[in-house]
Amino acid sequence: MPRMTDVKPPTFTPHTDPLRAGREALARHAWLEAFEQLSQADRDGDLSAGADLEAVALASFRRPHSKWPMPGPSRPPAPARQRSRA
């Protein structure tokens, strides 16, 4: 078993594009990261009306929750929910 000093943290290269990073996290099933990145892309106005909104919903549903239902950000951002109903 490796000692703590032998273990290296995972290498993370941040993306400057939250939409791309969110899509990649979704593909890896990194739900929390996908939700955070796609939510940022939504705030930036970069989400498409179809698959990207569905991806936010999926990531929101699948991400770990400390409490259920979690107040506030447990659902996709309000603008994303409203656009998904249109």
Secondary structure, DSSP 8 states (H G I E B T S, - for coil): ---GGG---------S-HHHHHHHHHHTT-HHHHHHHHHHHHHHT---TTHHHHHHHHHHHHS--SSSS-TTTTS--HHHHHHHH-
